[in-house]
Structure formats: C-alpha cells, structure tokens
C-alpha cells in the first residue's frame, strides 16, 4: 500500500503474529496515554471492578476517578460477543474505545487504498461511533472515509462499508470522559438519519476533558514574554 500502514513482520519469538501485535498494541496505547496524561493512572490488563467483571486491555483513570477502557482487537469477534462486552462497560459507566489491528482479520484493504469494513466495523459505525485502526509499530491511526453528496454539496463522512484510508498519528488523539476525539475526527462528519450528514461533533469543553495533555512549555514562555513586552510598552 502507498501509505505503508500495513506491516509485514511475522512477529517475534514463539508468538503468532496477531498475538505479538496485540501485545505491542497495548504497549503503544499505554505509552501514549502515560506520556499525554502523566497525572492520570494508565494500567495494562486492568480489571474494571474489584469483582473483575471485565478486564480492559488498557485502562486510564483520571485523578477525579473518570475511567476510559481501551480494547485492542486483532482476533475475530462477532457482533454478538462485542455487544456483550460493550454492554458490560455501559452498565459500569465506563466508555469503551475499540482499537482494531492493522493486519489480519480486522484489516482488509484493496490495492487502491480502500478499506473494507467487516460486519463488526459496520455495526459500530452504524451506532454513530468512529471506527479506527492502529499500527503499533509506527503509531499511526487509520480511519475509513468516503464522500457523501447531499443538497448539491459534498461531505466527508465516516465510511459504512468501504472507504478511503486516512492516516493520523496516535498522539493527535485526545481522551475525554466519553472516549477519544481529535481535530480530524471532529472534521469528519458522521452520518445522520436517512443518510444525511449530521453536524460535526462539538469540541470537548474543558469540563468534559479527562485531563489536559502536557502543556507546550515553549509556547507558554513565548506568551509570557509577549505579555511582558506589552506591559513595558504601556509604561
């Protein structure tokens, strides 16, 4: 593929390729979350409750106690089994983010860089959620998008069955109390009723953000310097 999203490595050691990638995917997610949200607690293989009702591949918990679960999925998974897992998180009040693998059963791409959604991907997309894939080697996130023509206009929307592959980096994502988002995800409109594009999702407010990512110290210093220069000029 022209974008190099797929990785042909067969893994390491005695692990099957998908098993090795699954471990690498969890590690990549945890590394990103710990770097972007150092004040939160990120745990691999974290039980959702003391009774161990569900064990998340990766769980992030803010100082305020807000949790978001991440599930890295390379193996086949039926819609019925996904619904059971998803509903268990819903019942516990924990948003669950499903991240699909970049190769094998969960990633079927054509030579034209079109990504084919399987039954589970379509089911999640039809619920209004964005479906995305992770390459743990490169840290790239892939989404499938297509053009929707309505009212003489062209809208870029999340694909339902087959779409063009669009790439971004994992560290472009932001974690909120409802899951994840990014500038690109917000600009890609989800389908509304009867196939019409819905309004773009609102950007998460400061109150809804789980925790603000690490600040850019360089830009903060420049801002303070500008304020100082402005004050001096007024004297």
Secondary structure, DSSP 4 states (H G I P E B T S, - for coil): -TT--S-----STTS-HHHHHHHHHHHHHHHHHHHH-TTSEEEEEEESSTT-S-EEEEEEE-TT--EEEEEEE-S---HHHHHHHHHHHHHHT-EEEEEEESSGGG-EE-TTSEEE--HHHHHHHHTTPPPEEEETTTTEEEEEEEEEEETTEEEEEE-SSEEEEEEEEGGG-EEETTEEE-HHHHHSBPB-GGGPBPPPPPPPPTTTBSSPPPP-HHHHHHHHHHHHHHHHHH-
